[in-house]
């Protein structure tokens, strides 16, 4: 059985707790081990259940999130801390407590996904032996209409998700498959693919132009395609780091 990451959600507002627990439940690597309605409860439950990560609201009565974080870091097995709050002004202080991230309400699913990736990188060691990590798979196997297609990843320009269908755009053809984008992204991890939007994965080898659009977002152009793809502002910095020398 694969290791999962135990998470505790602490927020004095029930709706906010339930919303975050629902969003976290979408990730197979995450096990929501419980929730707390106060800083005191978050500390007690952390002592009892030893969560790997605690998502902490900042503004809670009596013991606030910052005070709770200070106590959590003094535990024998301190959890990672993610602050989740409606107040941006506490961000600088939050990172004094070694916070993994600082999420703002209402929750942005793309930002949450980046947070989960940071947590996974710290807590989930690769289950593959070194020989398997270094060996790239030969073909991407996807199920089409009554057949299994074997696609060369080097020929794929980008992949997009529309409703419940993933569109795989190659140099010469376009394929529709039901495989979720997250699964395709994971299976293509050994190649030069990168998530630029909740609906797009691109092959970095074919990126030709990145153009500012609006509200911090960009548009990306791919060699061999006339389509201009949206790059969410949450992915722009990481994308540029991947592309630039």
Secondary structure by P-SEA (a helix, b strand, c coil): ccbbbbbbbbcccaaaaaaaaaaaacccccccccccccaaaaaaaaaaccccccccccccccccaaaaaaaaaacccccbbbbbccccccccccccccccccccccccaaaaaaaaaaaaaaccccccccccccccccbbbbbcccbbbbbccccccbbbbcccbbbbbcccbbbbbcccaaaaaaaacccccccccccccccccccccccccccccbbbbbccccbbbbbcccaaaaaaaaccc
